[in-house]
Amino acid sequence: MPPLTIVHVGCFPTGLHPYPDQGVHIKLTNGLIRLGHLVLSFSDRDIARARSLFGSRKFGGRRAVNQALVAFCQRHRPDILLLGHADMIEAATLQAIRADSPKIRIGQWNVDPLFEPDNVRRIRSKLDAVDVTFVSTAGAPLETMREGRYAMSFLPNPTDLSIESGRVDRIPVPDFDLFYACGNPAEPLREVCGALWNMNDFINHIAMARPELRMKLAGVNGTPHLKNAAYRHAVQASAIGLNISRRPDDFLYSSDRIAQLAGNGCVVAIERSVGYDRFFKENEMLFFSSMNELIEKLGRLAACPEERMAMGAAGRTRYRELFNEQIVADHICKVLTGERTPEAMPWGTL
C-alpha cells in the first residue's frame, strides 16, 4: 500500500484536558505512522474549547470545530478521514468534506458497547456519511448494525509496546496480586456469571474469600480513580487484572483495558462467555464461568508465581501477535481503501 495522508479526529491529549495517554486514538495513530502513513491528529474537543466563548464546548464550540475540520481537510487534502468517538463532528460536515474531495474515504471507529443505546445513536448519526464503521463488538450485534447494508467491521482493542511497556510477567512478587478499576461501581449493576453485582460488593466478596490477595483498586470502595501515569504504574505493578464489562453476552466486546492488561504482562481475568477463548488458550488468559472458578484460580495463581508469570507472558505474546497496533491499523486502511472487505478480517469470520 502506498503512503496515505490520514486526518485522525478524536480526543487526543493535547494538554488542554487530561485525556488518557494510553487510549486507542494514540495506538492507532502510532500504528498508521509505523506503517508509513502521514497522520495528522485533530483533537475535536480541545479545538471546540479553544474556539468557543469561555473555553467551553457548549458556547459556540460545536459550530467552530466543524468549520475548522472542513478548513483543515481543505488544507491537507487527506486520502482518509478517520474519526474515533468524534462526537463533536456532524454528518453534514463530513458530507461537505466529501463534496470538496470526492475521492476521500471516511471511516469511524467506536470501542464503546453496542448494548448502550446512546452509543448506538452516536454511531448511527454518521452511518450515512461514512464509508465504513469499525466497532469493538462482533457477532449478532455487529450484524444488526449492518442492517441497511452499512459497511461494518470488527475492531479489536489494540496493544502498543511503546505504551504497554510493563513486564509484570517477569516479576515474581509484584506490588499487587489483583488490579481492578471501575468508573462507577454501583450504577448500573454489572452482570457477572449470571448475577447482577454492585462492584463494591463483588470485590468485597472476593476479598472475603481470598483475604490473602493484595488488591490495587481504582474507583471501587471509595478508592480514587487513576489516570495517565498513575494508572499505567498501577497496571504494571499488578499480577492479575479483572476485565469485567457491564455484561458478558455481546461477543468479543471489552473495554480497552483488556489490551492494557495483556500488553503489560498481567494475567487477564475475563468471563468465558465473552468469547476470547476463541483466540486464547486456558494457559494464556484466566477464563471463568462462575464465581467459584474465578476465586479458585485467583488464589492458585497468586500462590504460584511461576504459573502466573508463564500465563501472563503467553497471553501478552498471543495478544501482540493478534492485535498489535500495526495489524489493527492496517486492517482499517485496507478496508477503507477497498483492498479488503469489512467481513474479511485477519482474525477470521466472526
N, C-alpha and C positions, 0 to 999 in steps of 0.2 A: 504494500500500500504506500503510495507517495505521501510525503508530509502534508498534513492538513492544517489549516488555520481554524482554531476552535475557540469560540467565546463560551465560557463556562459561567453560568449565573447561579448564585447561591449565597448563603450566609458565611462568607469567608471571614476569618478573624483578622480584620484589617487594623484593629486596635481601638475602634470606636465602641465596641461592645464585646463582652467576654464570651464569644462563641467558642465551642470546643476546638482544640487544635489537633484532635485525632479523628475528626469527622470524615465521612465518606467523600465530601467535597474535595478535601485535600488529597485523599488517597487516589481518587480518580484523576485529579489534575496531575499528580505525580506519575501515575501510570501512563497517561496520554503523553506527557513530556518524555518519559523514558522510551516510549515507542517512536519518538522522533517528531512529534507534532508540536506546533506552536500553540500554546494555550494562554488565553488572555482571561484572567479572572475578573468577574464583575460582581461585586457584593451589593445585591439589590437593597437590602435593608439598611446598610450603612449609607449608601448613596441617597436613599429616601430621607434618612435623618439629616444628612448634611445639606440637602437642598430644600428642606422644609422649615417652616416657621417654628421657632423654639426648639429646634433639633428633634422634633417628634415626627414619626411616620404618618400620624393622623392628620396633620395640618398641612396639606398640600404635597406631602411626600410621595404618595402613590402616583399622582399625575407626573410629578417631576422625574421620578425614576423611570417611568415608562418612556418619557420623552428622551431621557438620557440614553436608554438602551437602544432606541432607534438610531440616535446620532452615533453611538459607539459602533454599531454594526455598519452604518454607512461609512464610517472612517476606516474600519479594519476589513470589511468585506470577508467575513468568515465563510468557510465551507460548511461548518457545522455550528449551530447554536444549541447548546446543551443546558437544560435548566434542571436544577436539583432543589426541590422544595422552594422554588422561587415564587412564593405566593403573592408577592407584590406585583408581579408581571401579569398583564392581562392578555387574553386571547387576541383581542383587537390589535395589540402591539405586535404580536407575532405575525398576524396577517399583514400588517403594514410592512414589517421587515421582509416578509416573503414577496410582497408585491414589488419592493425595491430590488430584491435579489432573488429572482425566480428559481435559481439553481440551488439555493441554500437548503440544507437538510436540518430539520429541527426535531430535537428529542427532549423528553422529560424523564427524570428518574425520581423514584419515591421509595423510601425504605421504612415508611410507617405502615401499620397493619391495615388490611382491607376489611377487617371487621369493625373499623371505626367509620361510621357514616360521614363524619365531617371530612375525613381524609379522602374518602372516595369522591365526595363532592369536589374537593380541590383538584383531584386528578381529572375528573370528568370535565371540569371547567375549561380545560385546554385540549381535550381529545380531538376536537375538530380542527385545531390549529397546529398540531404537531404531527410528525410523520410516524414516530414510534414512541411508546411509553414503556419504561423499564420499572418493574416493581419487585420487591423482595419477598413475594409470595408466589407459589406455583400451584399446580393442580386446579381443582374446581374453581376457587376464587379468581384465578387468573383467566380461566376460560369464560367466566361470567363477565369479566371486564372486556373481553374480546367481542362480546355481542355487539352487532352492528358493524362487524368486520374491521374493528380497530386493531391496529398492529400493536401487540403487547408481547413483552419478553421478560423472562425471569432475570433478576439482578441479584446475585449473592452479595453479601456484605464483604467487601474486600479487606485483605490484610496487607500491610506495608511494613517492611523491615526497618525503614527509616523512622517509623512511628512506633510500631510494636517492637521495640528494641530490647525488651527484657528477656532474660533466660532463667525464669524461676524453675524450669525443669532441670537446671543444673545445680540447684541449691538444696542440699539435704534437709536443712532446717531453716525455712524462710520465717519471716516475722509472724505470718498468719497462716492458719490452716484453711480458712474459708473466707471468701470475699463475696459480699452481696450489696448491690446498690439498687435503690428503688426511689423513683421520683415522688410517688405518692402511695405509700403502702396500704392506706386504709380505704381509699375510694378511687376507682371502683375495686371491688373484690376481684381477686385473681383465681382462675380455675387451675388447680394443680391436682393431678391424679384423681380427677372426678369430683373434687370438693372445692367449694369456694372459700378462699382464705383472705383474711386481713393479714398482710405480710409481716406485720409485727408479731402476730400470733404464730405464723408459720416459722419464723426464725426462733421464737421462744420455744416452740415445740422441738425443734432440732437441738437447741441448747440444753433442754431438759434431758433429751435422750442421749446427747453426746456432750456432757459438760466439759470434757477434756479439749474440745475444739477451741482454738484461738481464732476468734472471728474479727474481721475488719468489715464494718458496716457503714453504709452511707445512705442517709435518709430514712433509716429504719430505727424504731425505738428512740426517736428523737435525736439520733446522731446527725451531725451536719452533712450536707451534700458536699461532694468533692468535684472539683473542676480542674481541667487542664493538667498542670504538672502534678498537683496533689492527687488527682485521680490516677494518672499514669503510675505514679510511685506506689500507690496502694495496690494496684493490679500486679505490678511487678514484684511485690513482696508477698503475694498470696499463692498458696499451693493449688487451691481449687477455687473455681468461680461458679456460683449459681447463675445459670442463664435461664430465667423464667420470664415469659411474656404474660400478657393478660389472659391468654387462653392458648391451649396447645393443639388446636384442631385445624388451623389453617396451614396447609402443607408447606413446610420449609420456612415459614415466617419466623424471624428472630430479629430482635434489635441488633444494632451493630456491635453490641457488647460481645457477641459470640466471636467476632474477629479480633477484638481487643484481648479477650482472654486467651484464645488459641494462639494468637500471634506472639504473645509473651510467654508461652510455655505453660500456662495454667491448665490444669485439667478442667475441661468444660463439663459441668453437670447439667444435663438437659433431658427433658422428658422424652421418652422414646417415641411417643405418638407424633411429635413434631416432624419426624421423618428424616432426620440427619443420619440415622442408621443405614440409609441408602448409600451414603458416601463413606461413612466411618465405621470401623470395626469396634468391637467391645473393648479392645485394648487401646483405643485411640480417643474415646470420649467416655465419660461416665453417664451411661444411659440408665434411666429408671422409669418404672411404670407404677410404682407405689411408694408411699412414704417410707414404709419399712425397708424397701430396697435402697432408696436414697440414703437413709440413715445408716444402714449396714455398710454400704460402700464408702460413705464419708469416713466412718470410723476405721475401716480397713485401710484405706489409702493414707489417712493421716498417721496411722501407726506403722506404715510400711513405706518409708521414703523411696526405696529403690523402685517399687512398683509404681508409685505415684510419679516419680521423675520419668520413668520409661513411658508411661501413658501420656504425660504432658509433652514429651519430646516427639512421640509418634503422632499425636494429634496436631502439634504445631507443623511438623513436616507435611502431613497429609493436607492440612488446611492451606498451606503455602502452595502445594502442588496444584490444588484445585482452584483456589480463589485469591491468588495474589493480584495486586493492583494492575499489573500489565495484562493479565488474562482477562480480567473483567473490563478494563478499558478497551482492549482490542475487540471484545465482543460488541460493545456499544458502537464502535466505529464501523465494524463490518456490517452490522445490521443497518445502521443509518445510511451507509453508502451503497447498500444493496448487494454486497458480497455474500451475505448470509441472511437467510430468512429469520424472522423473530423466533420461530419454533425450532430452528436448527441450532441448538445451543451446544457449546463444547462439553457440557455436563450431561448430555443425553436428553431424551424426550422426557419432560416432567409433567 
